[in-house]
Amino acid sequence: MWVSALLDHSESLRAQALRCRALAAGLKTQDEIQLLMQMADEYEAEAANWEARALSRSSSDSTEG
């Protein structure tokens, strides 16, 4: 159950990163584009952290059985 919740959150973060990149594609000023791309990178990094937690949780659950 926890693993599923962690992966769902990771998926939400990746979707947010995609939205940031899509918004950035429609902008003209470099500062705004850079800010949104940085935000997207941060969402992706956080998603990777959540996925690592899920993997860790999943492997610890399977070794406890």
DSSP file (Angstrom, degrees, kcal/mol; ACC not computed):
  #  RESIDUE AA STRUCTURE BP1 BP2  ACC     N-H-->O    O-->H-N    N-H-->O    O-->H-N    TCO  KAPPA ALPHA  PHI   PSI    X-CA   Y-CA   Z-CA
    1    1 A M     >        0   0    0      0, 0.0     4,-2.0     0, 0.0     5,-0.2   0.000 360.0 360.0 360.0 -48.6    0.0    0.0    0.0
    2    2 A W  H  >  +     0   0    0      1,-0.2     4,-2.6     2,-0.2     5,-0.2   0.895 360.0  54.9 -61.9 -39.3    2.7    2.5    0.9
    3    3 A V  H  > S+     0   0    0      1,-0.2     4,-2.5     2,-0.2    -1,-0.2   0.918 107.5  50.0 -61.0 -43.3    4.7    1.7   -2.2
    4    4 A S  H  > S+     0   0    0      1,-0.2     4,-2.4     2,-0.2    -1,-0.2   0.905 111.0  48.9 -61.5 -42.7    1.7    2.5   -4.3
    5    5 A A  H  X S+     0   0    0     -4,-2.0     4,-2.2     2,-0.2    -1,-0.2   0.900 111.1  50.2 -65.0 -40.7    1.1    5.8   -2.6
    6    6 A L  H  X S+     0   0    0     -4,-2.6     4,-2.1     1,-0.2    -2,-0.2   0.916 112.5  46.7 -63.9 -42.7    4.8    6.7   -3.0
    7    7 A L  H  X S+     0   0    0     -4,-2.5     4,-2.4     2,-0.2    -2,-0.2   0.872 109.6  54.2 -68.4 -36.6    4.7    5.9   -6.7
    8    8 A D  H  X S+     0   0    0     -4,-2.4     4,-2.0     2,-0.2    -1,-0.2   0.915 109.5  47.9 -61.5 -42.0    1.4    7.9   -7.1
    9    9 A H  H  X S+     0   0    0     -4,-2.2     4,-2.2     1,-0.2    -2,-0.2   0.909 110.1  52.1 -65.7 -40.9    3.1   10.9   -5.6
   10   10 A S  H  X S+     0   0    0     -4,-2.1     4,-2.3     1,-0.2    -1,-0.2   0.912 108.3  51.4 -59.5 -42.9    6.1   10.5   -7.8
   11   11 A E  H  X S+     0   0    0     -4,-2.4     4,-2.1     1,-0.2    -1,-0.2   0.894 108.3  51.7 -62.4 -40.3    3.8   10.3  -10.8
   12   12 A S  H  X S+     0   0    0     -4,-2.0     4,-2.1     1,-0.2    -1,-0.2   0.897 109.0  50.6 -63.0 -41.0    2.1   13.6   -9.7
   13   13 A L  H  X S+     0   0    0     -4,-2.2     4,-2.1     2,-0.2    -2,-0.2   0.906 109.6  49.9 -64.7 -41.3    5.5   15.3   -9.4
   14   14 A R  H  X S+     0   0    0     -4,-2.3     4,-2.1     2,-0.2    -1,-0.2   0.876 109.1  52.5 -65.1 -36.6    6.5   14.2  -12.9
   15   15 A A  H  X S+     0   0    0     -4,-2.1     4,-2.1     2,-0.2    -1,-0.2   0.895 108.1  51.0 -64.6 -39.3    3.2   15.5  -14.3
   16   16 A Q  H  X S+     0   0    0     -4,-2.1     4,-2.3     2,-0.2    -2,-0.2   0.897 107.4  53.4 -64.3 -39.4    3.9   18.8  -12.6
   17   17 A A  H  X S+     0   0    0     -4,-2.1     4,-2.3     1,-0.2    -2,-0.2   0.910 107.8  50.8 -61.3 -42.0    7.3   18.8  -14.2
   18   18 A L  H  X S+     0   0    0     -4,-2.1     4,-2.4     1,-0.2    -1,-0.2   0.895 108.6  51.7 -62.3 -40.0    5.7   18.3  -17.6
   19   19 A R  H  X S+     0   0    0     -4,-2.1     4,-2.5     2,-0.2    -2,-0.2   0.907 108.6  51.2 -63.7 -41.1    3.3   21.2  -17.0
   20   20 A C  H  X S+     0   0    0     -4,-2.3     4,-2.5     1,-0.2    -2,-0.2   0.928 111.5  47.2 -60.7 -44.8    6.2   23.5  -16.1
   21   21 A R  H  X S+     0   0    0     -4,-2.3     4,-1.8     2,-0.2    -2,-0.2   0.886 111.2  51.1 -66.2 -38.0    8.0   22.5  -19.3
   22   22 A A  H  X S+     0   0    0     -4,-2.4     4,-0.7     2,-0.2    -1,-0.2   0.914 111.7  47.2 -65.4 -41.9    4.9   23.1  -21.4
   23   23 A L  H >< S+     0   0    0     -4,-2.5     3,-1.0     1,-0.2     4,-0.3   0.910 109.7  53.9 -63.1 -42.0    4.4   26.5  -19.9
   24   24 A A  H >< S+     0   0    0     -4,-2.5     3,-1.4     1,-0.3    -1,-0.2   0.855 100.0  61.7 -61.8 -34.6    8.1   27.3  -20.5
   25   25 A A  H 3< S+     0   0    0     -4,-1.8    -1,-0.3     1,-0.3    -2,-0.2   0.771 104.1  49.7 -63.8 -25.0    7.7   26.4  -24.1
   26   26 A G  T << S+     0   0    0     -3,-1.0    -1,-0.3    -4,-0.7    -2,-0.2   0.434  94.7  94.1 -93.8   0.7    5.1   29.2  -24.5
   27   27 A L    <   -     0   0    0     -3,-1.4     3,-0.0    -4,-0.3    -3,-0.0  -0.546  52.5-163.9 -95.5 160.0    7.2   31.9  -22.9
   28   28 A K        +     0   0    0     -2,-0.2     2,-0.4     5,-0.0    -1,-0.1   0.712  63.9  84.5-110.9 -30.7    9.4   34.5  -24.5
   29   29 A T     >  -     0   0    0      1,-0.1     4,-2.2     2,-0.0     5,-0.2  -0.612  68.7-142.4 -84.3 134.2   11.6   35.9  -21.7
   30   30 A Q  H  > S+     0   0    0     -2,-0.4     4,-2.9     1,-0.2     5,-0.2   0.845  98.6  57.3 -62.0 -36.7   14.6   33.8  -20.8
   31   31 A D  H  > S+     0   0    0      2,-0.2     4,-2.2     1,-0.2    -1,-0.2   0.924 109.6  44.1 -61.7 -44.9   14.3   34.5  -17.1
   32   32 A E  H  > S+     0   0    0      2,-0.2     4,-2.4     1,-0.2     5,-0.2   0.911 114.5  49.3 -66.9 -42.4   10.8   33.0  -17.0
   33   33 A I  H  X S+     0   0    0     -4,-2.2     4,-2.5     1,-0.2     5,-0.2   0.936 112.0  48.9 -60.8 -46.9   11.8   30.0  -19.1
   34   34 A Q  H  X S+     0   0    0     -4,-2.9     4,-2.3     1,-0.2    -1,-0.2   0.893 110.3  51.2 -61.8 -41.3   14.8   29.4  -17.0
   35   35 A L  H  X S+     0   0    0     -4,-2.2     4,-2.4    -5,-0.2    -1,-0.2   0.936 112.4  45.1 -62.4 -47.4   12.7   29.5  -13.8
   36   36 A L  H  X S+     0   0    0     -4,-2.4     4,-2.4     1,-0.2    -2,-0.2   0.878 112.7  50.9 -67.3 -36.6   10.1   27.1  -15.1
   37   37 A M  H  X S+     0   0    0     -4,-2.5     4,-2.3     2,-0.2    -1,-0.2   0.883 110.2  50.3 -67.3 -37.3   12.8   24.7  -16.4
   38   38 A Q  H  X S+     0   0    0     -4,-2.3     4,-2.2    -5,-0.2    -2,-0.2   0.919 110.3  49.8 -64.2 -43.2   14.5   24.8  -13.0
   39   39 A M  H  X S+     0   0    0     -4,-2.4     4,-2.5     1,-0.2    -2,-0.2   0.917 109.7  51.6 -60.5 -42.9   11.2   24.1  -11.3
   40   40 A A  H  X S+     0   0    0     -4,-2.4     4,-2.5     1,-0.2    -2,-0.2   0.918 109.1  50.1 -60.5 -44.1   10.7   21.1  -13.7
   41   41 A D  H  X S+     0   0    0     -4,-2.3     4,-2.4     1,-0.2    -1,-0.2   0.891 110.2  50.5 -61.7 -39.4   14.1   19.8  -12.8
   42   42 A E  H  X S+     0   0    0     -4,-2.2     4,-2.4     2,-0.2    -2,-0.2   0.901 109.9  49.7 -66.9 -40.5   13.4   20.1   -9.1
   43   43 A Y  H  X S+     0   0    0     -4,-2.5     4,-2.5     2,-0.2    -2,-0.2   0.917 111.4  49.6 -62.1 -42.5   10.0   18.2   -9.6
   44   44 A E  H  X S+     0   0    0     -4,-2.5     4,-2.3     2,-0.2    -2,-0.2   0.913 111.1  49.0 -62.9 -42.8   11.8   15.5  -11.5
   45   45 A A  H  X S+     0   0    0     -4,-2.4     4,-1.9     2,-0.2    -1,-0.2   0.908 112.0  48.4 -64.0 -41.7   14.5   15.2   -8.8
   46   46 A E  H  X S+     0   0    0     -4,-2.4     4,-2.3     2,-0.2    -1,-0.2   0.888 109.4  53.2 -66.3 -38.3   11.9   14.9   -6.1
   47   47 A A  H  X S+     0   0    0     -4,-2.5     4,-2.4     1,-0.2    -2,-0.2   0.913 107.4  51.6 -61.0 -42.5   10.0   12.3   -8.1
   48   48 A A  H  X S+     0   0    0     -4,-2.3     4,-2.3     1,-0.2    -1,-0.2   0.884 108.4  52.1 -62.2 -38.3   13.2   10.3   -8.3
   49   49 A N  H  X S+     0   0    0     -4,-1.9     4,-2.1     2,-0.2    -2,-0.2   0.922 110.0  47.9 -62.9 -43.9   13.6   10.5   -4.5
   50   50 A W  H  X S+     0   0    0     -4,-2.3     4,-2.3     1,-0.2    -2,-0.2   0.886 111.1  51.1 -64.6 -38.7   10.0    9.3   -4.0
   51   51 A E  H  X S+     0   0    0     -4,-2.4     4,-2.6     2,-0.2    -1,-0.2   0.896 108.6  51.6 -65.9 -39.0   10.6    6.4   -6.4
   52   52 A A  H  X S+     0   0    0     -4,-2.3     4,-2.7     2,-0.2    -2,-0.2   0.900 109.5  50.3 -63.6 -39.9   13.8    5.5   -4.6
   53   53 A R  H  X S+     0   0    0     -4,-2.1     4,-2.9     2,-0.2    -2,-0.2   0.919 110.4  49.8 -61.8 -43.0   11.8    5.4   -1.3
   54   54 A A  H  X S+     0   0    0     -4,-2.3     4,-2.7     2,-0.2    -2,-0.2   0.915 111.8  47.8 -62.7 -43.0    9.2    3.2   -2.9
   55   55 A L  H  X S+     0   0    0     -4,-2.6     4,-2.6     2,-0.2     5,-0.2   0.924 113.5  47.4 -62.9 -44.8   11.9    0.8   -4.2
   56   56 A S  H  X S+     0   0    0     -4,-2.7     4,-2.2     1,-0.2    -2,-0.2   0.919 114.2  47.1 -61.6 -44.8   13.5    0.7   -0.8
   57   57 A R  H  X S+     0   0    0     -4,-2.9     4,-2.2     1,-0.2    -2,-0.2   0.898 112.1  50.8 -63.9 -41.8   10.2    0.2    0.9
   58   58 A S  H  X S+     0   0    0     -4,-2.7     4,-1.9    -5,-0.2    -2,-0.2   0.908 111.6  46.2 -64.7 -43.8    9.3   -2.5   -1.6
   59   59 A S  H  X S+     0   0    0     -4,-2.6     4,-1.3     1,-0.2    -1,-0.2   0.861 113.2  49.4 -70.6 -33.9   12.5   -4.4   -1.1
   60   60 A S  H  X S+     0   0    0     -4,-2.2     4,-1.0    -5,-0.2    -1,-0.2   0.860 110.3  51.7 -72.1 -33.6   12.4   -4.2    2.7
   61   61 A D  H  X S+     0   0    0     -4,-2.2     4,-0.8     1,-0.2    -2,-0.2   0.888 109.9  49.2 -65.5 -39.1    8.8   -5.4    2.6
   62   62 A S  H  < S+     0   0    0     -4,-1.9    -1,-0.2     1,-0.2    -2,-0.2   0.777 111.1  49.1 -74.9 -25.3    9.7   -8.4    0.5
   63   63 A T  H  < S+     0   0    0     -4,-1.3    -1,-0.2     1,-0.2    -2,-0.2   0.677 105.4  58.6 -85.6 -16.9   12.6   -9.4    2.7
   64   64 A E  H  <        0   0    0     -4,-1.0    -2,-0.2     1,-0.2    -1,-0.2   0.751 360.0 360.0 -79.7 -23.7   10.5   -9.2    5.9
   65   65 A G     <        0   0    0     -4,-0.8    -1,-0.2    -5,-0.1    -2,-0.1   0.490 360.0 360.0 -65.3 360.0    8.0  -11.8    4.7
